[in-house]
Amino acid sequence: MSTSDQNRAVEQAAGALDDAEPFDPMFFDPVIEAYKKDVDVTLLDRTLRMTVAERAQLLVNNAEFIRKFRPVVEALSAKE
């Protein structure tokens, strides 16, 4: 995709947003409400208080954890 095609696509998307209805704060979606009860807001708050560097380090730590324990999980799955 050329740069001009990308720019055109961005302009079309922006135009679509301009035509969109404003968000209604009174909108109630029962599906969203059902999921909200399972959200731990304290974890969201803690993460939002982190710096970008701290979030990046958390991501690296999680990836390392997964890399380290993936063979263990695969071995256990193979036994079943």
PyMOL Python script that loads the backbone (N, CA, C, O; Angstrom):
from pymol import cmd

cmd.read_pdbstr("""\
ATOM      1  N   MET A   1       0.855  -1.160   0.000  1.00  0.00           N
ATOM      2  CA  MET A   1       0.000   0.000   0.000  1.00  0.00           C
ATOM      3  C   MET A   1       0.908   1.232   0.000  1.00  0.00           C
ATOM      4  O   MET A   1       1.811   1.345   0.828  1.00  0.00           O
ATOM      5  N   SER A   2       0.667   2.123  -0.906  1.00  0.00           N
ATOM      6  CA  SER A   2       1.484   3.324  -1.010  1.00  0.00           C
ATOM      7  C   SER A   2       1.114   4.322   0.091  1.00  0.00           C
ATOM      8  O   SER A   2       0.079   4.202   0.746  1.00  0.00           O
ATOM      9  N   THR A   3       1.987   5.302   0.268  1.00  0.00           N
ATOM     10  CA  THR A   3       1.748   6.315   1.294  1.00  0.00           C
ATOM     11  C   THR A   3       0.475   7.103   1.006  1.00  0.00           C
ATOM     12  O   THR A   3      -0.281   7.433   1.920  1.00  0.00           O
ATOM     13  N   SER A   4       0.243   7.402  -0.279  1.00  0.00           N
ATOM     14  CA  SER A   4      -0.976   8.154  -0.601  1.00  0.00           C
ATOM     15  C   SER A   4      -2.228   7.321  -0.331  1.00  0.00           C
ATOM     16  O   SER A   4      -3.250   7.855   0.099  1.00  0.00           O
ATOM     17  N   ASP A   5      -2.149   6.011  -0.582  1.00  0.00           N
ATOM     18  CA  ASP A   5      -3.278   5.131  -0.265  1.00  0.00           C
ATOM     19  C   ASP A   5      -3.516   5.083   1.247  1.00  0.00           C
ATOM     20  O   ASP A   5      -4.658   5.090   1.707  1.00  0.00           O
ATOM     21  N   GLN A   6      -2.424   5.035   2.007  1.00  0.00           N
ATOM     22  CA  GLN A   6      -2.546   5.019   3.467  1.00  0.00           C
ATOM     23  C   GLN A   6      -3.166   6.319   3.962  1.00  0.00           C
ATOM     24  O   GLN A   6      -4.037   6.307   4.833  1.00  0.00           O
ATOM     25  N   ASN A   7      -2.714   7.443   3.403  1.00  0.00           N
ATOM     26  CA  ASN A   7      -3.259   8.737   3.806  1.00  0.00           C
ATOM     27  C   ASN A   7      -4.745   8.825   3.481  1.00  0.00           C
ATOM     28  O   ASN A   7      -5.528   9.345   4.275  1.00  0.00           O
ATOM     29  N   ARG A   8      -5.127   8.322   2.326  1.00  0.00           N
ATOM     30  CA  ARG A   8      -6.533   8.332   1.924  1.00  0.00           C
ATOM     31  C   ARG A   8      -7.369   7.479   2.885  1.00  0.00           C
ATOM     32  O   ARG A   8      -8.475   7.859   3.269  1.00  0.00           O
ATOM     33  N   ALA A   9      -6.818   6.318   3.264  1.00  0.00           N
ATOM     34  CA  ALA A   9      -7.530   5.430   4.190  1.00  0.00           C
ATOM     35  C   ALA A   9      -7.701   6.091   5.550  1.00  0.00           C
ATOM     36  O   ALA A   9      -8.752   5.966   6.179  1.00  0.00           O
ATOM     37  N   VAL A  10      -6.668   6.792   6.003  1.00  0.00           N
ATOM     38  CA  VAL A  10      -6.754   7.494   7.286  1.00  0.00           C
ATOM     39  C   VAL A  10      -7.801   8.597   7.214  1.00  0.00           C
ATOM     40  O   VAL A  10      -8.592   8.764   8.143  1.00  0.00           O
ATOM     41  N   GLU A  11      -7.810   9.345   6.123  1.00  0.00           N
ATOM     42  CA  GLU A  11      -8.792  10.417   5.959  1.00  0.00           C
ATOM     43  C   GLU A  11     -10.216   9.869   5.927  1.00  0.00           C
ATOM     44  O   GLU A  11     -11.127  10.477   6.489  1.00  0.00           O
ATOM     45  N   GLN A  12     -10.414   8.718   5.267  1.00  0.00           N
ATOM     46  CA  GLN A  12     -11.741   8.106   5.225  1.00  0.00           C
ATOM     47  C   GLN A  12     -12.169   7.660   6.620  1.00  0.00           C
ATOM     48  O   GLN A  12     -13.320   7.843   7.016  1.00  0.00           O
ATOM     49  N   ALA A  13     -11.226   7.071   7.360  1.00  0.00           N
ATOM     50  CA  ALA A  13     -11.545   6.615   8.713  1.00  0.00           C
ATOM     51  C   ALA A  13     -11.890   7.807   9.601  1.00  0.00           C
ATOM     52  O   ALA A  13     -12.835   7.748  10.389  1.00  0.00           O
ATOM     53  N   ALA A  14     -11.129   8.878   9.472  1.00  0.00           N
ATOM     54  CA  ALA A  14     -11.396  10.080  10.260  1.00  0.00           C
ATOM     55  C   ALA A  14     -12.764  10.658   9.898  1.00  0.00           C
ATOM     56  O   ALA A  14     -13.500  11.108  10.776  1.00  0.00           O
ATOM     57  N   GLY A  15     -13.103  10.647   8.617  1.00  0.00           N
ATOM     58  CA  GLY A  15     -14.416  11.135   8.191  1.00  0.00           C
ATOM     59  C   GLY A  15     -15.530  10.297   8.770  1.00  0.00           C
ATOM     60  O   GLY A  15     -16.574  10.827   9.151  1.00  0.00           O
ATOM     61  N   ALA A  16     -15.322   8.993   8.841  1.00  0.00           N
ATOM     62  CA  ALA A  16     -16.327   8.107   9.418  1.00  0.00           C
ATOM     63  C   ALA A  16     -16.520   8.423  10.902  1.00  0.00           C
ATOM     64  O   ALA A  16     -17.639   8.369  11.411  1.00  0.00           O
ATOM     65  N   LEU A  17     -15.434   8.750  11.588  1.00  0.00           N
ATOM     66  CA  LEU A  17     -15.543   9.108  13.008  1.00  0.00           C
ATOM     67  C   LEU A  17     -16.297  10.421  13.178  1.00  0.00           C
ATOM     68  O   LEU A  17     -17.057  10.586  14.133  1.00  0.00           O
ATOM     69  N   ASP A  18     -16.088  11.347  12.259  1.00  0.00           N
ATOM     70  CA  ASP A  18     -16.796  12.626  12.338  1.00  0.00           C
ATOM     71  C   ASP A  18     -18.299  12.439  12.201  1.00  0.00           C
ATOM     72  O   ASP A  18     -19.076  13.183  12.799  1.00  0.00           O
ATOM     73  N   ASP A  19     -18.712  11.448  11.416  1.00  0.00           N
ATOM     74  CA  ASP A  19     -20.126  11.196  11.175  1.00  0.00           C
ATOM     75  C   ASP A  19     -20.766  10.332  12.258  1.00  0.00           C
ATOM     76  O   ASP A  19     -21.988  10.184  12.296  1.00  0.00           O
ATOM     77  N   ALA A  20     -19.941   9.761  13.138  1.00  0.00           N
ATOM     78  CA  ALA A  20     -20.443   8.842  14.160  1.00  0.00           C
ATOM     79  C   ALA A  20     -21.263   9.596  15.203  1.00  0.00           C
ATOM     80  O   ALA A  20     -21.048  10.781  15.459  1.00  0.00           O
ATOM     81  N   GLU A  21     -22.192   8.883  15.784  1.00  0.00           N
ATOM     82  CA  GLU A  21     -23.003   9.449  16.861  1.00  0.00           C
ATOM     83  C   GLU A  21     -22.105   9.621  18.093  1.00  0.00           C
ATOM     84  O   GLU A  21     -21.220   8.798  18.324  1.00  0.00           O
ATOM     85  N   PRO A  22     -22.318  10.660  18.873  1.00  0.00           N
ATOM     86  CA  PRO A  22     -21.529  10.814  20.102  1.00  0.00           C
ATOM     87  C   PRO A  22     -21.865   9.704  21.089  1.00  0.00           C
ATOM     88  O   PRO A  22     -22.970   9.163  21.082  1.00  0.00           O
ATOM     89  N   PHE A  23     -20.916   9.378  21.921  1.00  0.00           N
ATOM     90  CA  PHE A  23     -21.109   8.322  22.906  1.00  0.00           C
ATOM     91  C   PHE A  23     -22.192   8.725  23.900  1.00  0.00           C
ATOM     92  O   PHE A  23     -22.176   9.829  24.445  1.00  0.00           O
ATOM     93  N   ASP A  24     -23.107   7.834  24.121  1.00  0.00           N
ATOM     94  CA  ASP A  24     -24.186   8.081  25.065  1.00  0.00           C
ATOM     95  C   ASP A  24     -23.788   7.502  26.424  1.00  0.00           C
ATOM     96  O   ASP A  24     -23.714   6.281  26.561  1.00  0.00           O
ATOM     97  N   PRO A  25     -23.529   8.341  27.434  1.00  0.00           N
ATOM     98  CA  PRO A  25     -23.094   7.826  28.733  1.00  0.00           C
ATOM     99  C   PRO A  25     -24.160   6.984  29.422  1.00  0.00           C
ATOM    100  O   PRO A  25     -23.850   6.254  30.364  1.00  0.00           O
ATOM    101  N   MET A  26     -25.386   7.068  28.982  1.00  0.00           N
ATOM    102  CA  MET A  26     -26.464   6.279  29.579  1.00  0.00           C
ATOM    103  C   MET A  26     -26.647   4.934  28.871  1.00  0.00           C
ATOM    104  O   MET A  26     -27.521   4.152  29.245  1.00  0.00           O
ATOM    105  N   PHE A  27     -25.823   4.663  27.846  1.00  0.00           N
ATOM    106  CA  PHE A  27     -25.929   3.410  27.109  1.00  0.00           C
ATOM    107  C   PHE A  27     -25.639   2.251  28.054  1.00  0.00           C
ATOM    108  O   PHE A  27     -24.666   2.296  28.807  1.00  0.00           O
ATOM    109  N   PHE A  28     -26.458   1.229  28.022  1.00  0.00           N
ATOM    110  CA  PHE A  28     -26.313   0.066  28.888  1.00  0.00           C
ATOM    111  C   PHE A  28     -26.277  -1.178  28.023  1.00  0.00           C
ATOM    112  O   PHE A  28     -27.228  -1.483  27.303  1.00  0.00           O
ATOM    113  N   ASP A  29     -25.159  -1.893  28.107  1.00  0.00           N
ATOM    114  CA  ASP A  29     -25.017  -3.150  27.379  1.00  0.00           C
ATOM    115  C   ASP A  29     -24.878  -4.256  28.427  1.00  0.00           C
ATOM    116  O   ASP A  29     -23.892  -4.277  29.164  1.00  0.00           O
ATOM    117  N   PRO A  30     -25.835  -5.165  28.506  1.00  0.00           N
ATOM    118  CA  PRO A  30     -25.775  -6.205  29.536  1.00  0.00           C
ATOM    119  C   PRO A  30     -24.547  -7.111  29.416  1.00  0.00           C
ATOM    120  O   PRO A  30     -24.065  -7.633  30.422  1.00  0.00           O
ATOM    121  N   VAL A  31     -24.044  -7.299  28.215  1.00  0.00           N
ATOM    122  CA  VAL A  31     -22.850  -8.139  28.037  1.00  0.00           C
ATOM    123  C   VAL A  31     -21.643  -7.458  28.674  1.00  0.00           C
ATOM    124  O   VAL A  31     -20.868  -8.090  29.393  1.00  0.00           O
ATOM    125  N   ILE A  32     -21.493  -6.171  28.404  1.00  0.00           N
ATOM    126  CA  ILE A  32     -20.375  -5.433  28.995  1.00  0.00           C
ATOM    127  C   ILE A  32     -20.504  -5.416  30.509  1.00  0.00           C
ATOM    128  O   ILE A  32     -19.515  -5.602  31.219  1.00  0.00           O
ATOM    129  N   GLU A  33     -21.694  -5.198  31.001  1.00  0.00           N
ATOM    130  CA  GLU A  33     -21.908  -5.176  32.449  1.00  0.00           C
ATOM    131  C   GLU A  33     -21.567  -6.525  33.075  1.00  0.00           C
ATOM    132  O   GLU A  33     -21.037  -6.567  34.185  1.00  0.00           O
ATOM    133  N   ALA A  34     -21.858  -7.619  32.392  1.00  0.00           N
ATOM    134  CA  ALA A  34     -21.539  -8.948  32.911  1.00  0.00           C
ATOM    135  C   ALA A  34     -20.032  -9.141  33.024  1.00  0.00           C
ATOM    136  O   ALA A  34     -19.564  -9.759  33.981  1.00  0.00           O
ATOM    137  N   TYR A  35     -19.261  -8.625  32.065  1.00  0.00           N
ATOM    138  CA  TYR A  35     -17.805  -8.756  32.115  1.00  0.00           C
ATOM    139  C   TYR A  35     -17.186  -7.807  33.138  1.00  0.00           C
ATOM    140  O   TYR A  35     -16.163  -8.134  33.738  1.00  0.00           O
ATOM    141  N   LYS A  36     -17.781  -6.652  33.344  1.00  0.00           N
ATOM    142  CA  LYS A  36     -17.212  -5.658  34.252  1.00  0.00           C
ATOM    143  C   LYS A  36     -17.100  -6.174  35.683  1.00  0.00           C
ATOM    144  O   LYS A  36     -16.210  -5.753  36.423  1.00  0.00           O
ATOM    145  N   LYS A  37     -17.982  -7.070  36.075  1.00  0.00           N
ATOM    146  CA  LYS A  37     -17.931  -7.568  37.447  1.00  0.00           C
ATOM    147  C   LYS A  37     -16.669  -8.395  37.709  1.00  0.00           C
ATOM    148  O   LYS A  37     -16.275  -8.572  38.861  1.00  0.00           O
ATOM    149  N   ASP A  38     -16.041  -8.895  36.656  1.00  0.00           N
ATOM    150  CA  ASP A  38     -14.839  -9.709  36.798  1.00  0.00           C
ATOM    151  C   ASP A  38     -13.546  -8.922  36.614  1.00  0.00           C
ATOM    152  O   ASP A  38     -12.463  -9.507  36.645  1.00  0.00           O
ATOM    153  N   VAL A  39     -13.639  -7.614  36.423  1.00  0.00           N
ATOM    154  CA  VAL A  39     -12.452  -6.791  36.214  1.00  0.00           C
ATOM    155  C   VAL A  39     -11.907  -6.328  37.558  1.00  0.00           C
ATOM    156  O   VAL A  39     -12.636  -5.756  38.368  1.00  0.00           O
ATOM    157  N   ASP A  40     -10.624  -6.580  37.790  1.00  0.00           N
ATOM    158  CA  ASP A  40      -9.972  -6.125  39.011  1.00  0.00           C
ATOM    159  C   ASP A  40      -9.443  -4.716  38.771  1.00  0.00           C
ATOM    160  O   ASP A  40      -8.388  -4.537  38.162  1.00  0.00           O
ATOM    161  N   VAL A  41     -10.164  -3.737  39.242  1.00  0.00           N
ATOM    162  CA  VAL A  41      -9.823  -2.339  38.996  1.00  0.00           C
ATOM    163  C   VAL A  41      -8.508  -1.970  39.675  1.00  0.00           C
ATOM    164  O   VAL A  41      -7.799  -1.079  39.207  1.00  0.00           O
ATOM    165  N   THR A  42      -8.177  -2.644  40.768  1.00  0.00           N
ATOM    166  CA  THR A  42      -6.913  -2.330  41.447  1.00  0.00           C
ATOM    167  C   THR A  42      -5.723  -2.654  40.555  1.00  0.00           C
ATOM    168  O   THR A  42      -4.722  -1.937  40.581  1.00  0.00           O
ATOM    169  N   LEU A  43      -5.813  -3.728  39.762  1.00  0.00           N
ATOM    170  CA  LEU A  43      -4.722  -4.051  38.837  1.00  0.00           C
ATOM    171  C   LEU A  43      -4.617  -3.019  37.730  1.00  0.00           C
ATOM    172  O   LEU A  43      -3.518  -2.634  37.332  1.00  0.00           O
ATOM    173  N   LEU A  44      -5.764  -2.570  37.235  1.00  0.00           N
ATOM    174  CA  LEU A  44      -5.744  -1.516  36.218  1.00  0.00           C
ATOM    175  C   LEU A  44      -5.124  -0.245  36.780  1.00  0.00           C
ATOM    176  O   LEU A  44      -4.301   0.393  36.124  1.00  0.00           O
ATOM    177  N   ASP A  45      -5.513   0.116  37.975  1.00  0.00           N
ATOM    178  CA  ASP A  45      -4.990   1.320  38.603  1.00  0.00           C
ATOM    179  C   ASP A  45      -3.481   1.218  38.805  1.00  0.00           C
ATOM    180  O   ASP A  45      -2.745   2.163  38.522  1.00  0.00           O
ATOM    181  N   ARG A  46      -3.026   0.071  39.294  1.00  0.00           N
ATOM    182  CA  ARG A  46      -1.584  -0.130  39.510  1.00  0.00           C
ATOM    183  C   ARG A  46      -0.817  -0.014  38.206  1.00  0.00           C
ATOM    184  O   ARG A  46       0.242   0.611  38.156  1.00  0.00           O
ATOM    185  N   THR A  47      -1.347  -0.611  37.157  1.00  0.00           N
ATOM    186  CA  THR A  47      -0.674  -0.565  35.864  1.00  0.00           C
ATOM    187  C   THR A  47      -0.644   0.852  35.302  1.00  0.00           C
ATOM    188  O   THR A  47       0.368   1.274  34.743  1.00  0.00           O
ATOM    189  N   LEU A  48      -1.729   1.580  35.444  1.00  0.00           N
ATOM    190  CA  LEU A  48      -1.780   2.945  34.928  1.00  0.00           C
ATOM    191  C   LEU A  48      -0.845   3.892  35.684  1.00  0.00           C
ATOM    192  O   LEU A  48      -0.425   4.915  35.145  1.00  0.00           O
ATOM    193  N   ARG A  49      -0.523   3.550  36.925  1.00  0.00           N
ATOM    194  CA  ARG A  49       0.412   4.371  37.698  1.00  0.00           C
ATOM    195  C   ARG A  49       1.873   4.099  37.325  1.00  0.00           C
ATOM    196  O   ARG A  49       2.761   4.867  37.695  1.00  0.00           O
ATOM    197  N   MET A  50       2.121   3.011  36.597  1.00  0.00           N
ATOM    198  CA  MET A  50       3.491   2.676  36.193  1.00  0.00           C
ATOM    199  C   MET A  50       3.973   3.598  35.075  1.00  0.00           C
ATOM    200  O   MET A  50       3.185   4.123  34.288  1.00  0.00           O
ATOM    201  N   THR A  51       5.285   3.773  35.035  1.00  0.00           N
ATOM    202  CA  THR A  51       5.869   4.497  33.914  1.00  0.00           C
ATOM    203  C   THR A  51       5.913   3.568  32.711  1.00  0.00           C
ATOM    204  O   THR A  51       5.666   2.368  32.835  1.00  0.00           O
ATOM    205  N   VAL A  52       6.222   4.119  31.563  1.00  0.00           N
ATOM    206  CA  VAL A  52       6.330   3.302  30.354  1.00  0.00           C
ATOM    207  C   VAL A  52       7.441   2.270  30.527  1.00  0.00           C
ATOM    208  O   VAL A  52       7.287   1.116  30.127  1.00  0.00           O
ATOM    209  N   ALA A  53       8.557   2.685  31.122  1.00  0.00           N
ATOM    210  CA  ALA A  53       9.677   1.762  31.339  1.00  0.00           C
ATOM    211  C   ALA A  53       9.276   0.617  32.268  1.00  0.00           C
ATOM    212  O   ALA A  53       9.658  -0.531  32.041  1.00  0.00           O
ATOM    213  N   GLU A  54       8.514   0.926  33.306  1.00  0.00           N
ATOM    214  CA  GLU A  54       8.062  -0.117  34.224  1.00  0.00           C
ATOM    215  C   GLU A  54       7.112  -1.086  33.529  1.00  0.00           C
ATOM    216  O   GLU A  54       7.176  -2.292  33.765  1.00  0.00           O
ATOM    217  N   ARG A  55       6.237  -0.572  32.680  1.00  0.00           N
ATOM    218  CA  ARG A  55       5.320  -1.453  31.930  1.00  0.00           C
ATOM    219  C   ARG A  55       6.098  -2.336  30.967  1.00  0.00           C
ATOM    220  O   ARG A  55       5.785  -3.516  30.807  1.00  0.00           O
ATOM    221  N   ALA A  56       7.111  -1.764  30.325  1.00  0.00           N
ATOM    222  CA  ALA A  56       7.930  -2.550  29.396  1.00  0.00           C
ATOM    223  C   ALA A  56       8.662  -3.658  30.153  1.00  0.00           C
ATOM    224  O   ALA A  56       8.746  -4.789  29.673  1.00  0.00           O
ATOM    225  N   GLN A  57       9.192  -3.332  31.339  1.00  0.00           N
ATOM    226  CA  GLN A  57       9.889  -4.341  32.133  1.00  0.00           C
ATOM    227  C   GLN A  57       8.930  -5.440  32.575  1.00  0.00           C
ATOM    228  O   GLN A  57       9.299  -6.614  32.597  1.00  0.00           O
ATOM    229  N   LEU A  58       7.707  -5.068  32.925  1.00  0.00           N
ATOM    230  CA  LEU A  58       6.693  -6.060  33.294  1.00  0.00           C
ATOM    231  C   LEU A  58       6.411  -7.005  32.127  1.00  0.00           C
ATOM    232  O   LEU A  58       6.273  -8.213  32.316  1.00  0.00           O
ATOM    233  N   LEU A  59       6.327  -6.449  30.933  1.00  0.00           N
ATOM    234  CA  LEU A  59       6.101  -7.260  29.737  1.00  0.00           C
ATOM    235  C   LEU A  59       7.263  -8.229  29.512  1.00  0.00           C
ATOM    236  O   LEU A  59       7.050  -9.401  29.200  1.00  0.00           O
ATOM    237  N   VAL A  60       8.487  -7.733  29.671  1.00  0.00           N
ATOM    238  CA  VAL A  60       9.667  -8.591  29.516  1.00  0.00           C
ATOM    239  C   VAL A  60       9.660  -9.697  30.567  1.00  0.00           C
ATOM    240  O   VAL A  60       9.932 -10.857  30.258  1.00  0.00           O
ATOM    241  N   ASN A  61       9.348  -9.335  31.804  1.00  0.00           N
ATOM    242  CA  ASN A  61       9.304 -10.340  32.872  1.00  0.00           C
ATOM    243  C   ASN A  61       8.248 -11.405  32.597  1.00  0.00           C
ATOM    244  O   ASN A  61       8.503 -12.592  32.805  1.00  0.00           O
ATOM    245  N   ASN A  62       7.071 -11.001  32.135  1.00  0.00           N
ATOM    246  CA  ASN A  62       6.012 -11.964  31.816  1.00  0.00           C
ATOM    247  C   ASN A  62       6.416 -12.882  30.674  1.00  0.00           C
ATOM    248  O   ASN A  62       6.148 -14.082  30.711  1.00  0.00           O
ATOM    249  N   ALA A  63       7.059 -12.319  29.660  1.00  0.00           N
ATOM    250  CA  ALA A  63       7.514 -13.134  28.529  1.00  0.00           C
ATOM    251  C   ALA A  63       8.570 -14.139  28.984  1.00  0.00           C
ATOM    252  O   ALA A  63       8.567 -15.288  28.541  1.00  0.00           O
ATOM    253  N   GLU A  64       9.462 -13.713  29.860  1.00  0.00           N
ATOM    254  CA  GLU A  64      10.496 -14.623  30.386  1.00  0.00           C
ATOM    255  C   GLU A  64       9.857 -15.742  31.206  1.00  0.00           C
ATOM    256  O   GLU A  64      10.274 -16.897  31.116  1.00  0.00           O
ATOM    257  N   PHE A  65       8.858 -15.402  31.995  1.00  0.00           N
ATOM    258  CA  PHE A  65       8.150 -16.410  32.782  1.00  0.00           C
ATOM    259  C   PHE A  65       7.512 -17.458  31.863  1.00  0.00           C
ATOM    260  O   PHE A  65       7.632 -18.660  32.100  1.00  0.00           O
ATOM    261  N   ILE A  66       6.847 -16.993  30.830  1.00  0.00           N
ATOM    262  CA  ILE A  66       6.197 -17.900  29.882  1.00  0.00           C
ATOM    263  C   ILE A  66       7.240 -18.774  29.188  1.00  0.00           C
ATOM    264  O   ILE A  66       7.049 -19.982  29.048  1.00  0.00           O
ATOM    265  N   ARG A  67       8.353 -18.156  28.750  1.00  0.00           N
ATOM    266  CA  ARG A  67       9.401 -18.911  28.064  1.00  0.00           C
ATOM    267  C   ARG A  67       9.972 -19.989  28.972  1.00  0.00           C
ATOM    268  O   ARG A  67      10.265 -21.096  28.521  1.00  0.00           O
ATOM    269  N   LYS A  68      10.131 -19.667  30.242  1.00  0.00           N
ATOM    270  CA  LYS A  68      10.744 -20.599  31.186  1.00  0.00           C
ATOM    271  C   LYS A  68       9.831 -21.788  31.490  1.00  0.00           C
ATOM    272  O   LYS A  68      10.301 -22.920  31.602  1.00  0.00           O
ATOM    273  N   PHE A  69       8.532 -21.531  31.623  1.00  0.00           N
ATOM    274  CA  PHE A  69       7.620 -22.590  32.068  1.00  0.00           C
ATOM    275  C   PHE A  69       6.838 -23.262  30.950  1.00  0.00           C
ATOM    276  O   PHE A  69       6.100 -24.211  31.214  1.00  0.00           O
ATOM    277  N   ARG A  70       6.972 -22.807  29.728  1.00  0.00           N
ATOM    278  CA  ARG A  70       6.260 -23.433  28.610  1.00  0.00           C
ATOM    279  C   ARG A  70       6.625 -24.913  28.456  1.00  0.00           C
ATOM    280  O   ARG A  70       5.725 -25.732  28.270  1.00  0.00           O
ATOM    281  N   PRO A  71       7.918 -25.292  28.527  1.00  0.00           N
ATOM    282  CA  PRO A  71       8.239 -26.727  28.404  1.00  0.00           C
ATOM    283  C   PRO A  71       7.595 -27.574  29.494  1.00  0.00           C
ATOM    284  O   PRO A  71       7.205 -28.713  29.237  1.00  0.00           O
ATOM    285  N   VAL A  72       7.477 -27.043  30.696  1.00  0.00           N
ATOM    286  CA  VAL A  72       6.855 -27.784  31.795  1.00  0.00           C
ATOM    287  C   VAL A  72       5.381 -28.033  31.484  1.00  0.00           C
ATOM    288  O   VAL A  72       4.886 -29.147  31.659  1.00  0.00           O
ATOM    289  N   VAL A  73       4.691 -27.012  31.030  1.00  0.00           N
ATOM    290  CA  VAL A  73       3.270 -27.149  30.696  1.00  0.00           C
ATOM    291  C   VAL A  73       3.081 -28.113  29.531  1.00  0.00           C
ATOM    292  O   VAL A  73       2.173 -28.944  29.549  1.00  0.00           O
ATOM    293  N   GLU A  74       3.937 -28.003  28.519  1.00  0.00           N
ATOM    294  CA  GLU A  74       3.834 -28.913  27.370  1.00  0.00           C
ATOM    295  C   GLU A  74       4.089 -30.349  27.779  1.00  0.00           C
ATOM    296  O   GLU A  74       3.425 -31.256  27.277  1.00  0.00           O
ATOM    297  N   ALA A  75       5.053 -30.583  28.694  1.00  0.00           N
ATOM    298  CA  ALA A  75       5.328 -31.936  29.171  1.00  0.00           C
ATOM    299  C   ALA A  75       4.135 -32.491  29.931  1.00  0.00           C
ATOM    300  O   ALA A  75       3.783 -33.660  29.774  1.00  0.00           O
ATOM    301  N   LEU A  76       3.516 -31.658  30.752  1.00  0.00           N
ATOM    302  CA  LEU A  76       2.346 -32.118  31.500  1.00  0.00           C
ATOM    303  C   LEU A  76       1.172 -32.401  30.566  1.00  0.00           C
ATOM    304  O   LEU A  76       0.423 -33.353  30.782  1.00  0.00           O
ATOM    305  N   SER A  77       1.010 -31.581  29.534  1.00  0.00           N
ATOM    306  CA  SER A  77      -0.069 -31.788  28.575  1.00  0.00           C
ATOM    307  C   SER A  77       0.139 -33.067  27.786  1.00  0.00           C
ATOM    308  O   SER A  77      -0.825 -33.751  27.442  1.00  0.00           O
ATOM    309  N   ALA A  78       1.380 -33.390  27.500  1.00  0.00           N
ATOM    310  CA  ALA A  78       1.678 -34.593  26.720  1.00  0.00           C
ATOM    311  C   ALA A  78       1.353 -35.862  27.506  1.00  0.00           C
ATOM    312  O   ALA A  78       1.041 -36.892  26.907  1.00  0.00           O
ATOM    313  N   LYS A  79       1.420 -35.805  28.827  1.00  0.00           N
ATOM    314  CA  LYS A  79       1.136 -36.975  29.664  1.00  0.00           C
ATOM    315  C   LYS A  79      -0.344 -37.310  29.719  1.00  0.00           C
ATOM    316  O   LYS A  79      -0.713 -38.449  30.005  1.00  0.00           O
ATOM    317  N   GLU A  80      -1.198 -36.324  29.445  1.00  0.00           N
ATOM    318  CA  GLU A  80      -2.643 -36.556  29.554  1.00  0.00           C
ATOM    319  C   GLU A  80      -3.200 -37.318  28.408  1.00  0.00           C
ATOM    320  O   GLU A  80      -4.401 -37.584  28.369  1.00  0.00           O
TER     321      GLU A  80
END
""", "prot")
cmd.dss("prot")
cmd.show_as("cartoon", "prot")
cmd.util.cbc("prot")
cmd.orient("prot")
